[in-house]
Amino acid sequence: MSQARNHGVHHRPVRSFGNRAAAAWASARRRVVAQLGAGAPVLPVLPVVVVAAVVSADLVGGAGMIWLPLLAAGPALASTTNGPRGVLCVGVLTVAVGATLGIRDGVPGGELAAMLSALVAVTLASGLASALRGRRERVLAAVRSVAETAQHALLRPVPSTVGPFQVAVRYSAAAAEARIGGDLYALIPTPHGVRLIVGDVRGKGLPAVGTAALVLGVFREAAHDEPDLLAVVDRIERSLARNLGRDDFVTAVVAGYPREGQLEVVNCGHAPPLLVSASGAITPVDPVYPAPPLGLRDLAGHAPGLHTLAFADGDQLLLYTDGVTEARDAERAFYPLAEGLERHVSQEPAHTLGALHDELLTHVGGRLHDDAALLLIRKPAARGAAEAPVASGTRPDTPAAVPGAKCCS
């Protein structure tokens, strides 16, 4: 009889507590709905799934305190994706569910209070973590906005047509958050014809960006002022000699189109551009007299020479940085740029570079480890003139296939 009385005494309060828990559950639901209506984010899916899994395990197994501490995973997970109000919503939900299940399972009051206090503490800590994460995201967004503004000032957008050329540019910074790096390019029309530069600054980070800005600033001024392309290079060299450290330098290719059918190239320690003839033949434009990188002329003791090429209708010239040719795949093999260009060359520079860039990212597994720049110019046929289609798979055996190549110092 005593056991029966004790047993009855044990269950009547549970039913009373159960009614109160159900009311608390309904109240919590109303608070959550009110918070959502006030602008709180929708409850994240994963924390709600975790709470539902704990509820299911408790209802099926009736294990009491064994499962209830797992409710703390709800607000902790919510802090990774939601704001503080979203974390609070999940926290209120977990506390209400924990109280309801604890009373239903007859968890002793002291243990239940400790468990609910832990849920409240985890919710508050998760809310603080969410607020700090949101602050970092806002700072990062502001930094990205500044970086994009700096990129547009430093690496100005290049139109699809400049002078007589069709043009396309693809640039990828190794630090995706920064959007800019040490590679540089510019293509501008001047009174002396279209002139362009593609270069690579030694080093990374803000010092490299500052050097790139210096080179581009001097190039844009000198390209308009100097009728001789070598004089443009000399202006850049003198500026770098005054401003760079002894171990700093910039590799670059500077090119100009002073008159119809003629392209001038000055290579200062940079990777040779690739010339694509109208027939599809691809030839590297190696410097006849190799020159040191910009900023190192005093150490080398000689100046670069001017390489003059014939550049007819339908011809294309691809300039790039070593972030392209030194990109490695999982087996440490370099990206074969000439072969890729042969596969994807077309009469639309933007299409060609888009295919090359996608293939490059596939080669490295999705992310570059160095800045990479590609600039492609194409001389379309004059209006009314027929233009032969680009043929893939035809490559010359020797550099002599470049018509009209010569060098003058």
C-alpha positions in Angstrom: 0.0 0.0 0.0 2.8 2.3 0.9 4.5 1.7 -2.5 1.2 2.3 -4.3 0.6 5.6 -2.4 4.1 6.7 -3.2 3.7 5.7 -6.8 0.5 7.7 -7.1 2.0 10.7 -5.4 4.9 10.5 -7.9 2.6 10.7 -11.0 0.0 13.4 -10.1 2.6 16.2 -10.0 4.1 15.0 -13.3 0.7 15.4 -15.0 0.4 18.9 -13.4 4.0 19.8 -14.5 3.2 18.3 -17.9 0.3 20.7 -18.4 2.4 23.6 -17.3 5.2 22.5 -19.6 2.8 22.3 -22.5 1.7 25.9 -21.7 5.4 26.9 -21.5 6.0 25.2 -24.9 3.1 27.2 -26.4 4.4 30.4 -24.9 7.9 29.7 -26.2 6.4 29.1 -29.6 4.5 32.4 -29.5 7.7 34.2 -28.5 9.6 32.7 -31.3 6.9 33.6 -33.8 6.9 37.1 -32.5 10.6 37.4 -32.8 10.5 36.2 -36.3 7.8 38.7 -37.1 10.0 41.4 -35.7 12.7 40.7 -38.2 14.7 37.8 -36.7 16.0 35.4 -39.2 14.2 32.1 -39.9 15.3 29.3 -37.6 18.2 27.5 -39.2 17.5 24.0 -40.4 20.3 22.1 -38.8 19.8 23.2 -35.2 16.1 22.4 -35.5 16.9 19.0 -36.9 19.2 18.4 -33.9 16.5 19.4 -31.4 14.0 17.2 -33.2 16.4 14.3 -33.1 16.9 14.7 -29.3 13.2 14.8 -28.8 12.7 11.7 -30.9 15.4 9.8 -29.0 14.0 10.8 -25.7 10.4 9.9 -26.6 11.5 6.5 -28.0 14.1 5.6 -25.5 12.8 7.5 -22.4 16.4 8.0 -21.4 16.0 11.3 -19.6 19.2 13.1 -18.8 21.2 10.9 -21.2 19.9 12.8 -24.3 18.9 16.2 -23.0 22.4 17.7 -22.8 22.7 17.3 -26.6 20.1 20.1 -26.9 23.1 22.5 -26.3 24.2 21.7 -29.9 21.2 23.7 -31.2 22.3 27.3 -30.2 26.0 26.4 -30.8 25.2 25.4 -34.4 22.9 28.4 -34.9 25.8 30.8 -34.1 27.7 29.7 -37.1 25.1 30.9 -39.6 22.6 33.1 -37.8 22.7 36.4 -36.0 22.2 36.9 -32.2 18.4 36.9 -32.6 18.4 33.7 -34.5 20.6 32.1 -31.8 18.2 33.4 -29.1 15.2 31.8 -30.9 17.0 28.5 -31.0 18.0 28.9 -27.4 14.4 29.6 -26.3 13.3 26.5 -28.2 15.9 24.2 -26.6 15.2 25.5 -23.1 11.5 25.0 -23.6 12.0 21.5 -25.0 14.5 20.6 -22.3 12.1 21.7 -19.5 9.2 19.8 -21.1 11.2 16.5 -21.6 12.9 16.8 -18.2 9.5 17.2 -16.4 8.0 14.4 -18.5 10.9 12.0 -17.7 10.8 12.8 -14.0 14.3 14.3 -13.9 15.2 15.5 -10.4 14.8 19.2 -9.9 18.4 19.9 -9.2 19.7 18.1 -12.3 17.0 19.7 -14.5 17.9 23.2 -13.2 21.6 22.6 -13.9 20.8 21.3 -17.4 18.6 24.3 -18.2 21.2 26.7 -16.8 23.8 25.1 -19.0 21.5 25.6 -22.0 21.0 29.2 -21.1 24.8 29.7 -20.7 25.5 28.0 -24.1 22.8 30.2 -25.7 24.3 33.4 -24.3 27.9 32.4 -25.3 26.6 31.4 -28.8 24.8 34.7 -29.2 28.0 36.6 -28.3 30.0 34.4 -30.8 27.4 35.2 -33.4 27.6 38.9 -32.8 31.4 38.8 -33.1 31.2 36.8 -36.3 28.7 39.3 -37.7 31.1 42.1 -36.8 34.0 40.3 -38.5 31.9 39.7 -41.6 31.0 43.4 -41.8 34.6 44.4 -41.5 35.5 41.9 -44.2 32.8 43.2 -46.4 34.2 46.7 -45.9 37.7 45.6 -46.7 36.5 43.8 -49.9 34.7 47.0 -50.9 37.9 49.0 -50.4 39.8 46.3 -52.3 37.4 46.5 -55.2 37.7 50.2 -55.3 41.5 50.0 -55.2 41.4 47.4 -58.0 39.3 49.6 -60.2 41.8 52.5 -59.6 44.9 50.3 -60.0 43.7 47.7 -62.6 41.2 49.7 -64.5 38.6 47.8 -66.5 39.7 47.3 -70.1 37.0 47.7 -72.7 36.4 44.9 -75.3 37.7 47.2 -78.1 40.7 49.5 -77.8 41.8 51.2 -81.0 42.0 48.6 -83.8 42.1 45.6 -81.3 39.6 43.3 -79.7 40.7 42.9 -76.1 40.0 40.5 -73.2 41.6 40.4 -69.7 41.4 37.8 -67.0 42.9 38.4 -63.6 42.8 36.3 -60.4 44.5 37.2 -57.2 45.8 34.4 -55.1 44.3 36.1 -52.0 40.6 36.0 -52.9 39.8 38.3 -50.0 42.1 41.0 -51.3 41.0 40.9 -55.0 44.3 42.5 -56.0 47.9 41.4 -55.9 51.3 42.0 -57.5 50.4 41.3 -61.1 49.7 44.3 -63.2 48.3 45.1 -66.7 47.1 48.2 -68.6 46.2 48.8 -72.2 45.6 52.4 -73.4 45.2 54.3 -76.6 47.8 57.1 -77.0 48.8 59.6 -79.7 51.6 57.1 -80.5 49.3 54.2 -81.0 47.9 51.6 -78.6 50.3 50.7 -75.8 50.1 48.0 -73.2 52.0 46.4 -70.3 51.8 43.2 -68.4 54.0 42.7 -65.5 54.7 40.8 -62.2 56.1 42.4 -59.1 58.5 40.4 -57.0 56.9 39.5 -53.7 53.3 39.6 -52.4 51.0 41.7 -50.2 50.7 45.4 -49.8 54.3 46.2 -50.8 53.8 44.4 -54.2 50.5 46.3 -54.7 52.3 49.6 -54.0 55.0 48.8 -56.5 52.4 47.7 -59.1 50.6 51.1 -58.6 53.9 52.9 -59.1 54.7 51.1 -62.4 51.2 51.6 -63.8 51.2 55.3 -62.9 54.5 55.9 -64.6 53.5 53.8 -67.6 50.2 55.7 -68.2 52.0 59.0 -68.1 55.0 58.0 -70.2 52.9 56.1 -72.8 51.2 59.4 -73.6 54.3 61.6 -73.5 57.0 59.5 -75.1 56.9 58.8 -78.8 59.5 56.0 -78.5 58.5 52.8 -76.7 62.0 52.4 -75.3 61.7 55.8 -73.7 58.6 54.6 -71.9 60.5 51.7 -70.5 63.4 54.0 -69.5 60.9 56.2 -67.5 59.6 53.2 -65.6 63.2 52.0 -64.9 64.3 55.4 -63.5 61.2 55.6 -61.3 61.8 52.1 -59.9 65.5 52.8 -59.4 64.5 55.7 -57.1 61.8 53.9 -55.2 62.6 50.2 -54.9 64.9 48.3 -52.6 68.0 46.6 -53.8 66.3 43.2 -53.9 63.0 44.4 -55.5 62.2 44.2 -59.2 59.4 43.9 -61.7 59.3 41.6 -64.8 57.3 43.1 -67.6 56.4 43.1 -71.3 55.7 46.5 -72.8 54.2 46.6 -76.3 53.0 49.2 -78.7 51.2 49.4 -82.1 52.7 52.5 -83.6 51.6 51.9 -87.2 49.4 49.6 -89.3 50.7 46.0 -89.4 53.6 46.5 -86.9 53.9 45.6 -83.3 56.8 46.6 -81.0 57.7 44.5 -78.0 60.1 45.2 -75.1 60.7 42.3 -72.8 62.2 43.0 -69.4 62.8 39.5 -67.9 59.2 38.4 -68.4 57.7 35.3 -69.9 57.6 35.5 -73.7 54.2 36.4 -75.1 52.5 33.9 -77.5 51.8 35.1 -81.0 48.8 33.4 -82.7 48.8 33.9 -86.5 45.6 34.1 -88.5 46.1 30.5 -89.5 46.3 29.4 -85.9 50.0 28.9 -85.6 51.3 29.6 -82.1 54.8 31.0 -81.6 56.5 32.3 -78.4 57.9 35.8 -79.0 61.3 35.3 -77.3 63.4 38.4 -76.8 66.3 38.6 -79.3 68.5 40.4 -76.7 67.3 39.3 -73.2 67.0 42.2 -70.8 67.0 42.3 -67.0 63.7 43.0 -65.0 62.8 46.6 -64.4 64.7 47.9 -61.4 67.8 45.8 -62.0 69.3 47.6 -65.1 72.2 49.1 -63.1 73.3 45.6 -62.0 73.0 44.1 -65.4 74.7 47.0 -67.2 72.7 46.9 -70.5 69.4 48.2 -71.7 66.6 46.2 -73.4 66.2 46.1 -77.1 63.1 46.7 -79.3 61.6 43.7 -81.0 59.5 44.5 -84.0 56.9 42.0 -85.3 54.6 41.9 -88.2 51.0 41.9 -86.8 48.5 41.4 -89.6 44.7 41.1 -89.6 43.5 38.0 -87.7 46.7 37.8 -85.6 46.5 37.6 -81.8 49.0 38.2 -79.0 48.6 36.6 -75.5 50.5 38.2 -72.6 50.5 36.5 -69.2 52.2 36.3 -65.8 54.0 33.3 -64.3 51.1 32.6 -62.1 49.6 30.9 -65.2 52.5 28.9 -66.4 53.7 27.9 -63.0 50.3 26.7 -61.8 50.6 23.0 -60.8 48.1 20.2 -60.5 47.9 17.5 -57.8 50.8 15.7 -59.5 53.0 18.9 -59.5 52.7 19.2 -63.3 52.8 22.8 -64.7 49.8 24.1 -66.7 50.7 23.8 -70.5 49.5 27.3 -71.6 50.5 27.0 -75.3 48.6 23.7 -75.6 45.6 25.2 -73.8 45.7 28.2 -76.1 45.9 25.9 -79.1 42.8 24.1 -77.9 40.7 27.1 -77.2 41.8 29.9 -79.6 39.0 31.5 -81.4 38.1 34.8 -83.1 36.6 36.1 -79.8 39.3 37.0 -77.2 36.8 36.9 -74.3 35.7 33.4 -75.2 39.3 32.2 -75.6 40.4 33.6 -72.2 37.2 32.4 -70.5 38.0 28.8 -71.6 41.7 29.1 -70.7 40.8 30.5 -67.3 38.3 27.7 -66.5 40.8 25.1 -67.7 43.5 26.7 -65.5 41.3 26.5 -62.4 40.4 22.9 -63.2 44.2 22.1 -63.5 45.0 23.5 -60.0 41.9 22.1 -58.4 39.9 25.3 -58.1 42.2 27.7 -56.4 45.4 29.5 -57.6 48.3 29.8 -55.3 49.8 32.8 -57.1 48.4 35.8 -58.8 47.6 35.2 -62.5 46.9 37.6 -65.3 46.0 37.0 -68.9 45.7 39.7 -71.6 44.8 38.9 -75.2 44.6 41.3 -78.1 43.4 40.5 -81.6 43.6 42.5 -84.8 40.3 41.9 -86.6 40.1 42.1 -90.4 39.1 45.5 -91.9 35.4 45.9 -92.6 34.4 44.3 -95.8 37.5 42.1 -95.9 37.1 38.3 -95.7 38.9 36.7 -92.7 40.0 33.1 -92.7 38.8 31.1 -89.7 41.4 30.2 -87.0 42.6 26.7 -87.5 43.5 24.7 -84.4 46.3 22.1 -84.3 48.7 23.9 -86.6 51.9 24.9 -84.9 55.2 26.0 -86.5 58.3 24.0 -86.0 60.6 27.0 -85.5 60.3 30.6 -84.3 61.2 31.6 -87.9 57.5 31.1 -88.6 56.9 34.6 -87.2 56.9 36.8 -90.3 58.9 40.0 -90.3 60.6 39.5 -87.0 63.6 41.7 -86.4 65.3 43.5 -83.5 66.7 46.9 -83.3 68.5 48.4 -80.3 
